[in-house]
Amino acid sequence: MLTYETRLILRRLLLEIAAHEAQLEILRQILCEQPAFESYAAFRRIDRNRRTYLAAYDLVEFLADNGFQYSEEDCQLFIKHYDRDDDQRLQYSE
């Protein structure tokens, strides 16, 4: 059984995740409305080694090159969220 304090922390965490998911969805929609945006070109830009998939370190490197610092663990969690075949890699179709 969770303590009251633990439930409050968990509640705040889930609300924070939901808020960020909503913000990401808005940004995704704005990006998709841009006529010059090509999602496959963006995927290939991140997939510098042309392996046809993205690993966590690919995202870390891309984000760092663009001024954002995220850990490999954070990027792995992102991949896990969208990885349908549980291979710890993100293919374009996913």
C-alpha positions as CSV (number, residue, x, y, z in Angstrom):
1,M,0.0,0.0,0.0
2,L,1.3,3.4,-0.9
3,T,1.6,6.2,1.7
4,Y,-0.3,9.4,1.2
5,E,3.0,11.2,0.4
6,T,3.9,8.6,-2.2
7,R,0.5,8.9,-3.8
8,L,0.9,12.7,-4.0
9,I,4.4,12.3,-5.6
10,L,3.0,9.8,-8.1
11,R,0.1,12.0,-8.9
12,R,2.4,15.0,-9.6
13,L,4.6,12.8,-11.8
14,L,1.7,11.6,-13.8
15,L,0.2,15.1,-14.2
16,E,3.7,16.3,-15.4
17,I,4.0,13.5,-17.9
18,A,0.5,14.3,-19.2
19,A,1.3,18.0,-19.6
20,H,4.4,17.2,-21.5
21,E,2.6,14.7,-23.7
22,A,0.0,17.4,-24.5
23,Q,2.7,19.9,-25.3
24,L,4.5,17.4,-27.6
25,E,1.3,16.7,-29.4
26,I,0.8,20.4,-30.1
27,L,4.3,20.7,-31.4
28,R,3.9,17.6,-33.5
29,Q,0.8,19.1,-35.1
30,I,2.5,22.4,-35.8
31,L,5.5,20.6,-37.3
32,C,3.3,18.5,-39.6
33,E,1.5,21.6,-40.8
34,Q,4.8,23.0,-42.2
35,P,4.8,22.4,-46.0
36,A,8.6,21.9,-46.1
37,F,8.7,19.3,-43.3
38,E,9.4,15.8,-44.5
39,S,9.3,13.2,-41.7
40,Y,11.4,10.6,-43.5
41,A,14.1,13.2,-44.2
42,A,14.1,14.1,-40.5
43,F,14.5,10.4,-39.6
44,R,17.3,10.0,-42.0
45,R,19.0,13.1,-40.6
46,I,19.1,11.5,-37.2
47,D,20.1,8.1,-38.6
48,R,23.5,9.2,-39.7
49,N,24.9,5.7,-40.1
50,R,22.0,4.7,-42.4
51,R,21.1,1.6,-40.3
52,T,17.3,2.2,-40.9
53,Y,16.7,2.5,-37.2
54,L,17.4,4.8,-34.3
55,A,19.1,3.8,-31.1
56,A,19.1,5.9,-27.9
57,Y,22.6,7.2,-28.6
58,D,21.5,8.5,-32.0
59,L,19.0,10.7,-30.3
60,V,21.4,11.8,-27.6
61,E,23.9,12.8,-30.3
62,F,21.3,14.6,-32.5
63,L,19.8,16.5,-29.5
64,A,23.3,17.5,-28.2
65,D,24.2,18.8,-31.7
66,N,21.1,21.0,-31.5
67,G,21.7,22.3,-28.0
68,F,19.7,19.9,-25.9
69,Q,21.2,17.7,-23.2
70,Y,19.4,14.4,-22.5
71,S,20.8,11.2,-21.1
72,E,20.9,8.0,-23.0
73,E,18.5,6.6,-20.4
74,D,16.0,9.4,-21.2
75,C,16.2,8.7,-24.9
76,Q,15.8,5.0,-24.3
77,L,12.6,5.7,-22.4
78,F,11.4,7.7,-25.4
79,I,12.2,4.9,-27.8
80,K,10.5,2.3,-25.5
81,H,7.3,4.4,-25.6
82,Y,7.1,4.0,-29.4
83,D,8.9,0.7,-30.0
84,R,6.2,-1.7,-31.1
85,D,8.5,-4.8,-31.5
86,D,10.5,-4.3,-28.3
87,D,13.9,-4.4,-30.0
88,Q,15.0,-1.2,-28.3
89,R,15.3,0.5,-31.6
90,L,13.0,2.8,-33.4
91,Q,12.3,2.1,-37.1
92,Y,10.7,4.8,-39.3
93,S,7.4,2.9,-39.4
94,E,7.2,3.1,-35.6
